[in-house]
Structure formats: structure tokens, C-alpha cells
Amino acid sequence: MNPDKQNEYFRNRILDLSEQARTQGVYASSHFLSPLEQDMVLSMQKDLFDLSLYGGSAAAIRKIAVFGSVSSLGYEWEDPVRVLQISPLSEKYAEELTHRDYLGALMSLGIDRSLTGDILVRGKEAFVYVLEQAIPFLTGNLTQVKHTTVTCRETAVDIPQLEVRYQTLTGNLASERLDLLVSFLTGKKREAAKDLLAGQKVFLNGYVKESPGQKVEPGDVITIRGYGKFIYDGIRAESRKGRLFISCRKCT
């Protein structure tokens, strides 16, 4: 299917879910959406019924679109997002596994990426946000990540390991232009940062941004595909020559 047809199909699916919630008076929700898909949904917001985006935590990058709320429907939503805990069978012999390793193991099972959300690596374990329907398959079939034998089980959504953690990043920039900030956050040269923007891989407060000169404001949330999610905290000081000493937090 060509990209235009895919986008048309996606938009129609979102409109169908919204209309289902509006006309039937029930909650409706999508599968997990990529940041680019979320941007498409947000661009349609004026035509959608009571939209919110939810990924299981405040720092989530992949989220589901939810249509309906207590105020519009009169009852509580039943959250379909669950947490899968992946642990080594023997911690002593477990490898140091990365986000890429866990994602690769999930995809090798043939599971649709839209059924899984963010993956949090915590020491020798990982925690994956997944839709409820995927839990039985994953707990029964995910037994190995690289060379490490693992066990999987559903766990509570409020355990300490799932608390949002932040890594503070400080640096100095010539201005608060988005391309300069992307360059700083990724460790790439300015031209590479512009390529990320042009490739629709940079999102500001949920919306895809392609303009290098976009000014970033304190409190803005920046998501860069392949690099993570950041909160811009603003200017801490200014040098005599006008360089800006800035601070950001990376969600980990």
C-alpha cells in the first residue's frame, strides 16, 4: 500500500473510532501509535470526539488515542494498557541487554508493533507497556533475548521501577533554535540535526516539526526518534558574549 493510501486508511480508522465513541456513548481506543501517527491524530483533533493520548506513563513516547472521558460519557474508562516484566532466568549469567535487544526479541515473535508501547530497561530487567490482548501470547512465547533465557509475567503498573526518571543535561548554545537544541541533545552536528528535522523525526509537544528556526520555550517536550524524550527547562545563565547556558532533562 502506498503512503498516501496508508495515511488515508489510518485517518479513516481514527475517525471511525471517534464516531463510535460519539454515537454509541462508549470509550474507544486505538492501538499504540508512533509519534508521527500521534501528530496526524492531533492534526485532526477538531474533528474528533473528546480525544486524549495515553501511553501508561507521563514519559511515554508511544501512546494510544482514547476517545471519551468521565465528563462526556459518565463512567470510568477501563485501561487496556498492561505492563510485561521481562526477567533473566539466571541473573548471574544474564547479558547486558539494551532497548534494541528487547525490541528485536519482541519483533522476532511476529507480534505487531502496534500492540506494544514503550520499553523501559531497568538493570537486568525490562518492562514493556503492552495492550492487554498481547499478554497471553508474550508470556507464553517470549523465552529468550539474544543469548539470555528470560521469563515474562504481567506486573503492577505502580511499581517503583516504572517511576519516571530524569537525566539532567546542560550545555551552551548560541540561541534557543530547535536545530541547535536537537544537535546538542543528539550529539550530532548541526547539519545532521537539520536532517532529523527534515526527516520528520523531531516532535515538539507532540507535533512534528521541520523548521530549524523554531524557537523552543521552557517546558516544551521534545521527542527525537531514536534518541528519546526530553523536557527543555530553559536558560540558566548567559555569558558576556551572549552564549546561553541551558538545561534539559532526558526521560529514562
KEPA-466223 format. One record per residue: residue number from 0; x, y, z of N, C-alpha, C in turn; residue in one letter. Coordinates in steps of 0.1 Angstrom, whole numbers, plus 5000, padded with zeros to 4 digits. Example, Ala and Ser with C-alpha at 12.3 -4.5 7.8 and 13.67 -1.06 7.14 Angstrom:
<rs>
0/5132/4943/5078/5123/4955/5078/5132/4967/5078/A
1/5128/4978/5071/5137/4989/5071/5129/5000/5079/S
</rs>
This chain:
<rs>
0/5009/4988/5000/5000/5000/5000/5009/5012/5000/M
1/5006/5022/4991/5014/5034/4990/5012/5043/5002/N
2/5021/5052/5006/5020/5060/5018/5007/5068/5018/P
3/5002/5074/5007/4990/5082/5007/4978/5073/5011/D
4/4978/5061/5005/4967/5052/5009/4967/5048/5023/K
5/4980/5045/5028/4981/5042/5042/4977/5053/5051/Q
6/4980/5065/5048/4976/5077/5056/4961/5078/5056/N
7/4955/5076/5044/4940/5077/5043/4933/5067/5051/E
8/4939/5054/5050/4933/5043/5058/4934/5046/5073/Y
9/4946/5052/5077/4948/5055/5092/4938/5066/5096/F
10/4937/5076/5089/4928/5087/5092/4913/5082/5093/R
11/4909/5074/5084/4896/5068/5084/4893/5060/5096/N
12/4904/5052/5100/4903/5044/5112/4901/5052/5125/R
13/4908/5063/5125/4907/5072/5137/4893/5078/5137/I
14/4889/5083/5126/4875/5089/5125/4865/5079/5129/L
15/4866/5066/5125/4857/5056/5129/4856/5054/5144/D
16/4868/5053/5150/4868/5052/5165/4862/5063/5172/L
17/4865/5075/5167/4859/5087/5173/4843/5087/5172/S
18/4839/5083/5160/4824/5083/5158/4818/5072/5166/E
19/4824/5061/5168/4819/5050/5176/4817/5055/5191/Q
20/4827/5062/5196/4825/5068/5209/4814/5078/5210/A
21/4813/5087/5200/4803/5097/5200/4789/5092/5199/R
22/4787/5083/5190/4773/5078/5187/4768/5067/5197/T
23/4778/5059/5201/4774/5048/5210/4776/5051/5225/Q
24/4782/5062/5228/4784/5065/5242/4793/5056/5249/G
25/4803/5051/5243/4813/5042/5249/4827/5046/5246/V
26/4836/5043/5254/4850/5046/5251/4855/5038/5239/Y
27/4864/5044/5231/4870/5037/5220/4885/5041/5221/A
28/4894/5032/5217/4908/5035/5217/4915/5028/5206/S
29/4926/5033/5202/4934/5028/5191/4945/5018/5197/S
30/4953/5012/5188/4965/5005/5192/4975/5016/5195/H
31/4987/5012/5199/4998/5021/5202/5002/5028/5189/F
32/5004/5041/5190/5007/5050/5179/5022/5055/5180/L
33/5029/5056/5168/5042/5062/5168/5040/5077/5170/S
34/5051/5084/5173/5050/5099/5173/5044/5105/5161/P
35/5048/5100/5149/5043/5106/5137/5028/5103/5135/L
36/5023/5092/5139/5009/5089/5139/5002/5098/5149/E
37/5008/5100/5160/5001/5109/5170/5000/5123/5165/Q
38/5010/5128/5157/5010/5141/5151/4998/5141/5141/D
39/4996/5131/5134/4984/5130/5124/4971/5131/5132/M
40/4970/5124/5143/4958/5124/5151/4956/5138/5157/V
41/4966/5144/5162/4965/5158/5168/4960/5168/5157/L
42/4965/5166/5145/4961/5175/5134/4946/5174/5130/S
43/4940/5163/5135/4926/5160/5132/4917/5164/5144/M
44/4923/5169/5155/4917/5170/5167/4903/5177/5167/Q
45/4902/5187/5159/4889/5195/5158/4878/5186/5153/K
46/4881/5175/5146/4870/5167/5141/4868/5154/5149/D
47/4875/5153/5161/4875/5141/5169/4867/5144/5182/L
48/4861/5133/5187/4853/5133/5199/4862/5131/5211/F
49/4863/5141/5220/4870/5140/5233/4883/5132/5233/D
50/4892/5137/5226/4905/5129/5224/4915/5131/5235/L
51/4922/5121/5239/4933/5122/5247/4943/5111/5243/S
52/4956/5113/5246/4967/5104/5242/4972/5098/5255/L
53/4975/5085/5255/4979/5078/5268/4988/5067/5265/Y
54/4999/5066/5272/5009/5056/5270/5013/5047/5282/G
55/5006/5050/5293/5009/5042/5305/5017/5050/5315/G
56/5025/5060/5311/5032/5069/5320/5033/5083/5314/S
57/5037/5092/5323/5039/5106/5319/5050/5108/5308/A
58/5059/5099/5308/5071/5100/5299/5069/5092/5287/A
59/5058/5086/5284/5056/5077/5273/5058/5084/5260/A
60/5065/5076/5251/5066/5081/5237/5056/5075/5228/I
61/5054/5062/5229/5043/5056/5221/5030/5056/5229/R
62/5019/5060/5223/5007/5062/5230/4995/5057/5222/K
63/4984/5055/5229/4971/5051/5223/4963/5064/5223/I
64/4954/5065/5213/4944/5075/5212/4931/5070/5219/A
65/4927/5078/5228/4915/5074/5236/4904/5084/5233/V
66/4892/5080/5230/4880/5088/5227/4870/5086/5238/F
67/4867/5097/5245/4857/5097/5256/4864/5100/5269/G
68/4856/5104/5279/4861/5107/5293/4849/5106/5302/S
69/4852/5107/5315/4841/5106/5325/4831/5118/5323/V
70/4836/5129/5320/4827/5141/5318/4818/5139/5306/S
71/4823/5133/5295/4815/5131/5283/4806/5119/5283/S
72/4811/5108/5290/4804/5095/5289/4798/5091/5303/L
73/4802/5097/5314/4796/5095/5326/4801/5083/5334/G
74/4811/5076/5329/4816/5065/5337/4831/5063/5334/Y
75/4838/5056/5343/4853/5054/5342/4857/5045/5330/E
76/4869/5049/5325/4875/5041/5314/4882/5029/5320/W
77/4881/5018/5313/4888/5006/5316/4901/5006/5308/E
78/4912/5008/5315/4925/5010/5309/4930/4996/5303/D
79/4932/4996/5289/4937/4983/5283/4952/4981/5283/P
80/4959/4991/5289/4974/4990/5289/4979/4983/5301/V
81/4987/4973/5298/4993/4964/5309/5008/4966/5308/R
82/5015/4960/5319/5030/4960/5319/5035/4946/5319/V
83/5044/4943/5310/5050/4930/5309/5064/4931/5315/L
84/5067/4923/5325/5080/4923/5332/5089/4912/5326/Q
85/5100/4915/5320/5109/4905/5314/5122/4904/5323/I
86/5124/4892/5328/5135/4890/5338/5143/4878/5333/S
87/5157/4879/5336/5165/4868/5332/5162/4856/5341/P
88/5163/4844/5336/5161/4832/5344/5172/4830/5354/L
89/5184/4834/5350/5196/4834/5359/5203/4848/5358/S
90/5201/4856/5368/5207/4869/5367/5222/4869/5366/E
91/5228/4859/5372/5243/4857/5372/5248/4856/5358/K
92/5241/4849/5349/5246/4847/5336/5239/4856/5325/Y
93/5232/4866/5330/5224/4874/5320/5233/4884/5314/A
94/5231/4887/5301/5238/4897/5293/5233/4911/5297/E
95/5241/4921/5294/5237/4935/5295/5229/4938/5282/E
96/5216/4938/5284/5207/4939/5272/5202/4953/5271/L
97/5200/4957/5258/5196/4971/5255/5181/4971/5250/T
98/5176/4984/5249/5163/4986/5244/5162/4979/5230/H
99/5172/4980/5222/5172/4974/5208/5171/4959/5209/R
100/5178/4953/5219/5177/4938/5221/5163/4933/5224/D
101/5157/4940/5234/5143/4936/5238/5133/4938/5226/Y
102/5135/4950/5219/5126/4952/5208/5128/4941/5197/L
103/5140/4938/5194/5143/4928/5184/5137/4914/5188/G
104/5137/4911/5201/5132/4898/5206/5117/4898/5204/A
105/5110/4909/5207/5096/4910/5206/5092/4909/5191/L
106/5099/4916/5182/5095/4916/5168/5098/4903/5162/M
107/5108/4895/5167/5111/4882/5161/5100/4872/5163/S
108/5091/4875/5173/5080/4866/5175/5068/4869/5165/L
109/5070/4879/5157/5060/4883/5147/5048/4891/5153/G
110/5050/4896/5165/5039/4904/5171/5039/4918/5164/I
111/5027/4923/5162/5025/4936/5156/5031/4947/5166/D
112/5039/4956/5160/5045/4967/5169/5034/4975/5175/R
113/5023/4976/5169/5012/4985/5174/5006/4980/5187/S
114/5009/4967/5191/5004/4961/5203/5014/4964/5215/L
115/5025/4970/5212/5035/4973/5223/5038/4988/5223/T
116/5040/4993/5235/5044/5007/5237/5058/5008/5241/G
117/5061/5017/5251/5075/5019/5254/5081/5007/5261/D
118/5094/5006/5260/5102/4996/5267/5112/5003/5277/I
119/5111/5000/5289/5120/5006/5299/5130/4995/5304/L
120/5143/4998/5302/5153/4989/5307/5157/4993/5321/V
121/5156/4984/5330/5160/4987/5344/5170/4976/5349/R
122/5183/4979/5348/5192/4969/5352/5192/4957/5343/G
123/5190/4945/5349/5189/4933/5341/5175/4929/5337/K
124/5166/4938/5339/5152/4935/5336/5147/4946/5326/E
125/5135/4943/5320/5129/4953/5311/5114/4952/5314/A
126/5107/4964/5313/5093/4965/5315/5087/4971/5302/F
127/5077/4964/5297/5072/4968/5284/5057/4971/5286/V
128/5053/4983/5281/5038/4986/5281/5032/4979/5269/Y
129/5022/4971/5271/5015/4964/5260/5000/4964/5262/V
130/4993/4962/5251/4979/4961/5252/4975/4947/5258/L
131/4964/4947/5266/4960/4935/5274/4960/4923/5265/E
132/4955/4924/5253/4953/4912/5244/4966/4905/5241/Q
133/4978/4912/5242/4991/4907/5239/4997/4899/5250/A
134/4992/4901/5262/4998/4894/5274/4999/4879/5273/I
135/4988/4872/5270/4989/4857/5269/5000/4852/5259/P
136/5000/4858/5248/5010/4854/5237/5024/4856/5242/F
137/5027/4868/5247/5040/4872/5251/5045/4864/5263/L
138/5037/4862/5273/5041/4854/5284/5044/4839/5281/T
139/5037/4834/5270/5039/4821/5266/5050/4818/5256/G
140/5054/4829/5249/5063/4827/5238/5077/4834/5239/N
141/5077/4845/5247/5090/4852/5248/5099/4845/5259/L
142/5108/4838/5254/5117/4830/5264/5131/4833/5262/T
143/5135/4841/5252/5149/4844/5251/5151/4858/5245/Q
144/5161/4865/5250/5165/4878/5244/5180/4877/5242/V
145/5184/4878/5229/5198/4874/5225/5201/4860/5230/K
146/5211/4859/5239/5215/4846/5244/5210/4844/5258/H
147/5202/4853/5263/5197/4852/5277/5183/4846/5277/T
148/5182/4835/5285/5169/4829/5288/5161/4838/5297/T
149/5149/4841/5294/5141/4850/5302/5127/4844/5306/V
150/5121/4850/5316/5108/4847/5320/5099/4860/5318/T
151/5087/4859/5315/5078/4870/5314/5065/4869/5322/C
152/5061/4880/5328/5049/4879/5336/5043/4893/5336/R
153/5030/4894/5338/5023/4907/5339/5026/4912/5353/E
154/5029/4925/5354/5032/4931/5368/5023/4943/5370/T
155/5024/4949/5382/5015/4960/5385/5021/4973/5378/A
156/5012/4982/5376/5016/4994/5368/5021/5005/5378/V
157/5021/5003/5391/5026/5013/5400/5038/5009/5408/D
158/5046/5000/5403/5058/4996/5410/5069/5006/5408/I
159/5079/5007/5418/5089/5017/5417/5097/5017/5404/P
160/5099/5006/5398/5108/5005/5386/5102/5013/5375/Q
161/5089/5016/5375/5082/5023/5364/5081/5038/5367/L
162/5086/5043/5378/5086/5057/5380/5095/5064/5370/E
163/5090/5075/5365/5098/5083/5355/5111/5088/5361/V
164/5122/5086/5355/5135/5090/5359/5140/5101/5349/R
165/5148/5110/5354/5153/5121/5345/5168/5122/5347/Y
166/5174/5124/5335/5189/5127/5335/5190/5141/5331/Q
167/5197/5149/5339/5198/5163/5336/5210/5165/5327/T
168/5207/5173/5316/5217/5177/5306/5219/5192/5306/L
169/5231/5196/5306/5234/5211/5305/5244/5214/5294/T
170/5242/5225/5288/5251/5229/5277/5250/5243/5274/G
171/5257/5248/5264/5256/5262/5260/5253/5263/5245/N
172/5244/5272/5241/5240/5273/5227/5240/5288/5223/L
173/5241/5290/5210/5240/5304/5206/5226/5310/5207/A
174/5216/5301/5206/5202/5306/5207/5193/5294/5210/S
175/5180/5296/5212/5171/5286/5215/5164/5280/5203/E
176/5171/5280/5191/5166/5274/5179/5165/5259/5181/R
177/5155/5253/5175/5153/5239/5176/5164/5231/5170/L
178/5170/5235/5159/5181/5227/5153/5193/5227/5162/D
179/5196/5238/5169/5207/5238/5178/5204/5229/5190/L
180/5192/5229/5195/5189/5220/5207/5189/5206/5203/L
181/5184/5202/5191/5185/5189/5186/5199/5184/5184/V
182/5208/5193/5179/5222/5190/5178/5228/5187/5191/S
183/5225/5195/5201/5230/5193/5215/5225/5180/5221/F
184/5212/5177/5219/5206/5165/5226/5211/5152/5219/L
185/5214/5152/5206/5218/5140/5199/5233/5138/5198/T
186/5240/5149/5201/5255/5149/5199/5259/5149/5185/G
187/5249/5153/5176/5252/5153/5162/5255/5168/5157/K
188/5262/5169/5146/5264/5182/5140/5251/5189/5136/K
189/5252/5202/5134/5240/5209/5131/5233/5204/5118/R
190/5241/5201/5108/5235/5196/5095/5228/5183/5097/E
191/5234/5174/5106/5227/5162/5109/5214/5164/5116/A
192/5214/5174/5125/5202/5178/5132/5191/5183/5123/A
193/5195/5190/5113/5186/5195/5103/5180/5184/5095/K
194/5188/5173/5092/5183/5161/5085/5173/5154/5093/D
195/5175/5154/5106/5165/5147/5115/5152/5155/5114/L
196/5152/5168/5114/5140/5177/5113/5134/5174/5099/L
197/5141/5174/5089/5136/5173/5075/5130/5159/5074/A
198/5136/5149/5081/5131/5135/5080/5119/5133/5089/G
199/5113/5143/5095/5101/5142/5104/5104/5133/5115/Q
200/5115/5134/5121/5119/5126/5133/5120/5134/5146/K
201/5116/5147/5145/5116/5156/5157/5102/5161/5160/V
202/5098/5160/5172/5084/5163/5176/5085/5173/5188/F
203/5078/5184/5187/5077/5194/5197/5063/5194/5203/L
204/5062/5190/5216/5049/5189/5222/5039/5181/5214/N
205/5044/5170/5209/5035/5161/5202/5034/5163/5187/G
206/5038/5175/5182/5037/5178/5168/5050/5177/5160/Y
207/5050/5171/5149/5062/5170/5141/5066/5184/5137/V
208/5079/5187/5138/5085/5200/5134/5096/5198/5124/K
209/5096/5206/5114/5106/5205/5103/5114/5218/5102/E
210/5110/5229/5109/5116/5242/5108/5128/5243/5117/S
211/5140/5244/5112/5152/5245/5121/5152/5257/5130/P
212/5145/5268/5125/5145/5280/5133/5134/5281/5143/G
213/5126/5271/5145/5116/5271/5156/5122/5274/5169/Q
214/5116/5284/5176/5121/5287/5190/5115/5278/5200/K
215/5123/5273/5209/5119/5264/5220/5117/5272/5232/V
216/5106/5269/5239/5103/5276/5252/5104/5266/5264/E
217/5107/5272/5276/5108/5264/5288/5095/5256/5290/P
218/5097/5243/5293/5086/5234/5295/5082/5226/5283/G
219/5088/5230/5271/5085/5223/5259/5090/5208/5260/D
220/5083/5199/5254/5087/5185/5254/5092/5182/5239/V
221/5104/5177/5238/5110/5173/5226/5112/5158/5225/I
222/5107/5152/5214/5109/5138/5212/5116/5136/5199/T
223/5127/5129/5199/5136/5127/5188/5136/5112/5185/I
224/5131/5107/5174/5131/5093/5171/5145/5087/5172/R
225/5147/5077/5180/5159/5070/5181/5168/5076/5192/G
226/5164/5087/5198/5172/5093/5209/5164/5095/5222/Y
227/5151/5095/5221/5143/5096/5234/5135/5109/5235/G
228/5131/5111/5247/5121/5122/5250/5128/5132/5261/K
229/5127/5145/5258/5134/5155/5266/5124/5166/5270/F
230/5127/5172/5282/5120/5184/5286/5130/5195/5287/I
231/5127/5206/5280/5135/5218/5280/5132/5227/5292/Y
232/5142/5229/5300/5139/5237/5313/5143/5251/5311/D
233/5150/5255/5300/5153/5269/5298/5167/5273/5300/G
234/5169/5286/5300/5182/5293/5302/5185/5294/5316/I
235/5197/5289/5320/5202/5290/5334/5211/5303/5336/R
236/5218/5307/5325/5226/5319/5326/5230/5323/5312/A
237/5236/5335/5311/5241/5340/5297/5255/5345/5299/E
238/5264/5341/5289/5277/5346/5290/5278/5361/5285/S
239/5290/5367/5287/5292/5381/5283/5291/5382/5268/R
240/5294/5371/5261/5294/5371/5246/5280/5366/5241/K
241/5270/5364/5250/5257/5361/5246/5254/5346/5244/G
242/5263/5337/5248/5261/5323/5248/5251/5320/5259/R
243/5241/5311/5256/5231/5307/5265/5234/5294/5272/L
244/5235/5293/5285/5237/5281/5292/5223/5275/5296/F
245/5220/5264/5289/5207/5258/5290/5206/5245/5298/I
246/5194/5241/5302/5193/5229/5309/5181/5221/5304/S
247/5183/5208/5302/5172/5199/5298/5172/5187/5307/C
248/5161/5179/5306/5160/5166/5313/5156/5156/5302/R
249/5164/5145/5303/5160/5133/5294/5152/5123/5302/K
250/5141/5119/5297/5133/5109/5304/5139/5095/5302/C
251/5141/5088/5312/5148/5075/5311/5140/5064/5318/T
</rs>
